[in-house]
Amino acid sequence: MKGEFSLTKSVQIRFLVLITMLLITYQADAQRKLISPNRYRFKYRSELYKGTRLQITKQLRTIKNNSKFVGIPEEIQEELNTLFGKTKKQPIPKYYKQHAILFLDALYSYEEFANIYENALYEVVRKVKKDMYVVDFKFERAFTKTKIVLDRVKKEDAGNDKEIERLTKDLYDSETKLLCHRWMKKRFEKYKDIDIIKNPDLLIMEFKKSEAINVFRMYTENNIAAITPYLENQIIDFFYKKSLPEIHPDKLNLKYIDKI
């Protein structure tokens, strides 16, 4: 009896050990499947992302560094970098997919905004360029009329210091506006098509980058209609300020003096 009891107990122990080993093996296998490098697979906008975590992360990085996303405002870039960083650290496919989609949603949302922004900016550049020709005569006429009045007052009422001072300031202001306008007009004449927005010169690039975050806020607030008038006011102010250090009063040439 004693021998049978020992044998039965030994069998029980072996059985328990076997069950324990099977459970451990099953759990380990399940865990391996859960984080298997080959189980990263998801679809986004008809694009299939499949492979190891490193392979898909490389795909996402390539998209992120695409030229169409160049010039993203720093604030938005920081958010995208954060989302990308969280994605690539996810070891479990389920959570990797969730974070990857959040990242792609944010990235392509910016792409949609960029298209709206660039189209609006191009329309503004076209309009300002057209308006430059219209207001050129007006600015010159304002300058020449003020000069005529000032010269007449100096000749006929030389002791009227207050009026002479006021007209002198008006003349300086109108001359500055005309010179700045001519400087701006010369730049805008070179802007032929939308390529100036896609591949901007230094001035347009600086303006485009400086206003991107403000326009992006309008976009996220669904205030699309306000973008164009806002950009028109801002670009005129931007170019005007850029022109101030560049103008030279001694180089002013009058074009319409015979028409005044």
C-alpha positions in Angstrom: 0.0 0.0 0.0 2.8 2.3 0.9 4.5 1.7 -2.4 1.3 2.3 -4.3 0.7 5.5 -2.5 4.2 6.8 -3.3 3.7 5.9 -7.0 0.4 7.6 -7.2 1.8 10.7 -5.5 4.7 10.7 -7.9 2.4 10.5 -10.9 0.3 13.4 -9.5 3.4 15.5 -9.1 4.6 14.7 -12.6 1.1 15.5 -14.0 1.1 18.9 -12.2 4.6 19.7 -13.5 3.5 18.8 -17.0 0.4 21.0 -16.7 2.5 23.8 -15.3 5.0 23.6 -18.2 2.2 23.5 -20.8 0.6 26.6 -19.2 4.0 28.4 -19.2 4.6 27.4 -22.8 1.1 28.6 -23.8 1.5 31.9 -22.1 5.0 32.5 -23.6 3.7 31.6 -27.1 0.7 33.9 -26.7 3.0 36.7 -25.6 5.3 36.1 -28.5 2.4 36.2 -30.9 1.2 39.4 -29.3 4.5 41.2 -29.9 5.6 39.3 -32.9 7.5 41.6 -35.3 5.6 40.2 -38.2 2.1 41.0 -36.9 2.2 44.8 -37.6 -0.4 45.2 -40.3 -3.0 47.9 -40.9 -4.5 49.9 -43.7 -4.7 53.7 -44.0 -6.2 55.6 -47.0 -5.9 52.6 -49.2 -2.2 52.2 -48.3 -1.3 48.9 -46.6 1.3 49.0 -43.9 2.8 45.6 -43.3 6.0 44.2 -41.9 8.1 44.6 -38.8 7.8 47.5 -36.5 11.1 49.0 -37.8 9.9 48.6 -41.4 6.6 50.4 -40.9 8.3 53.0 -38.7 10.7 53.7 -41.6 7.7 54.1 -44.0 6.1 56.6 -41.6 9.3 58.5 -41.3 9.7 58.7 -45.1 6.1 60.2 -45.4 6.9 62.6 -42.5 10.0 63.8 -44.3 8.3 64.3 -47.7 9.0 67.6 -49.3 5.2 68.6 -49.2 5.5 68.7 -45.4 8.5 71.0 -45.4 7.8 74.4 -43.7 5.4 73.0 -41.2 5.3 75.6 -38.3 7.4 74.7 -35.3 4.4 74.3 -33.0 2.7 71.8 -35.4 6.0 70.0 -36.0 6.5 69.5 -32.3 3.0 67.8 -32.1 3.8 65.6 -35.1 7.2 64.6 -33.6 5.5 63.7 -30.3 2.9 61.5 -32.0 5.5 59.9 -34.2 7.7 59.2 -31.1 4.9 57.6 -29.2 4.1 55.4 -32.3 7.5 54.0 -32.8 7.8 53.0 -29.1 4.7 50.8 -29.1 5.8 47.1 -28.9 2.3 45.7 -29.3 0.7 45.7 -32.8 -2.7 46.7 -31.6 -1.4 49.9 -29.8 1.1 50.6 -32.5 -1.7 50.7 -35.1 -3.8 53.1 -32.9 -0.9 55.5 -32.5 0.2 55.2 -36.1 -3.3 56.2 -37.3 -3.4 59.2 -34.9 0.0 60.3 -36.3 -1.2 59.9 -39.9 -4.5 61.7 -39.2 -2.5 64.7 -37.9 0.0 64.6 -40.7 -2.6 64.4 -43.5 -4.7 67.0 -41.8 -1.8 69.3 -42.2 -1.5 68.3 -45.9 -5.1 69.3 -46.5 -4.5 72.6 -44.7 -1.3 73.2 -46.7 -3.2 72.8 -50.0 -5.9 75.3 -48.8 -3.1 77.7 -47.5 -1.1 77.6 -50.7 -4.1 78.1 -53.0 -5.3 81.1 -50.9 -1.8 82.6 -50.8 -1.4 82.3 -54.6 -4.7 84.0 -55.1 -3.6 86.8 -52.8 -0.3 87.2 -54.6 -2.2 87.4 -58.0 -4.6 90.0 -56.6 -1.9 92.2 -55.0 0.1 92.0 -58.2 -2.9 93.2 -60.2 -3.7 96.0 -57.7 -0.1 97.2 -57.9 -0.7 98.5 -61.4 -3.9 100.2 -60.4 -2.6 102.1 -57.4 0.7 103.1 -58.9 -0.8 106.2 -60.5 -2.7 107.0 -57.4 0.3 107.0 -55.2 2.3 109.1 -57.6 -0.5 111.6 -58.1 -0.9 112.0 -54.3 2.9 112.7 -54.0 3.0 115.3 -56.8 -0.1 117.1 -55.7 1.2 117.4 -52.2 4.5 118.7 -53.6 2.8 121.3 -55.7 0.8 122.6 -52.7 3.9 122.7 -50.5 5.9 124.6 -53.1 3.0 127.1 -53.5 2.7 127.7 -49.8 6.5 128.2 -49.4 6.3 130.8 -52.2 3.1 132.6 -51.3 2.9 132.1 -47.5 6.5 131.6 -46.4 5.8 132.6 -42.8 3.1 129.9 -42.3 5.5 127.5 -40.5 2.7 125.3 -39.1 1.2 124.6 -42.6 4.6 124.2 -44.2 5.5 121.6 -41.4 2.2 119.7 -42.0 2.7 119.6 -45.8 6.3 118.6 -45.4 5.3 115.6 -43.3 2.5 114.7 -45.8 5.0 114.9 -48.6 7.4 112.7 -46.8 4.7 110.2 -46.0 3.4 110.1 -49.6 6.9 109.8 -51.0 7.6 106.9 -48.7 4.4 105.1 -49.7 5.2 105.6 -53.4 8.8 104.4 -53.0 7.7 101.3 -51.0 5.0 100.6 -53.5 7.5 100.7 -56.4 9.8 98.4 -54.5 7.0 96.0 -53.8 5.7 96.2 -57.4 9.0 95.3 -58.8 9.1 92.1 -56.7 5.5 91.1 -57.4 6.1 91.5 -61.2 8.4 88.5 -61.0 5.7 86.2 -59.5 4.3 84.5 -62.6 2.5 81.4 -61.4 1.9 79.1 -58.4 5.5 77.9 -58.5 6.3 81.0 -56.4 4.3 79.4 -53.7 5.4 75.8 -54.2 9.1 76.9 -54.5 9.1 80.3 -52.9 11.9 83.0 -53.0 13.2 84.2 -49.6 10.5 86.8 -49.1 7.6 84.6 -49.8 9.2 81.7 -47.9 9.6 83.9 -44.8 6.0 85.2 -45.1 4.5 81.8 -45.7 6.3 80.3 -42.7 5.5 83.2 -40.4 1.8 83.1 -41.1 1.3 79.4 -41.3 0.3 78.9 -37.7 -2.2 81.8 -37.7 -3.8 80.4 -40.9 -3.8 76.9 -39.4 -5.8 78.1 -36.5 -8.4 79.6 -38.9 -8.4 76.2 -40.7 -9.0 74.2 -37.5 -11.7 76.6 -36.5 -13.4 76.1 -39.9 -13.0 79.8 -40.6 -11.8 79.3 -44.2 -13.5 82.4 -45.6 -11.3 84.6 -43.4 -8.0 83.2 -44.7 -7.8 85.2 -48.0 -8.6 88.7 -46.7 -6.3 88.1 -43.7 -3.4 87.0 -45.9 -3.9 90.0 -48.2 -3.6 92.5 -45.3 -0.7 90.7 -43.8 1.3 90.3 -47.1 1.0 94.0 -47.9 2.2 94.9 -44.4 5.0 92.4 -44.6 6.4 93.6 -47.9 5.9 97.3 -46.9 8.1 96.8 -43.8 10.7 94.9 -45.8 10.9 97.7 -48.3 11.5 100.5 -45.8 15.3 99.9 -45.4 15.7 99.4 -49.2 14.1 102.6 -50.6 16.1 105.6 -51.8 14.3 109.0 -52.3 17.0 110.3 -54.6 16.1 107.5 -57.1 12.5 108.3 -57.4 11.3 108.6 -61.0 7.9 110.1 -61.8 6.0 108.3 -64.6 2.7 110.2 -64.8 3.6 113.8 -64.1 2.2 115.0 -67.4 -1.1 113.4 -66.5 -1.5 115.3 -63.2 
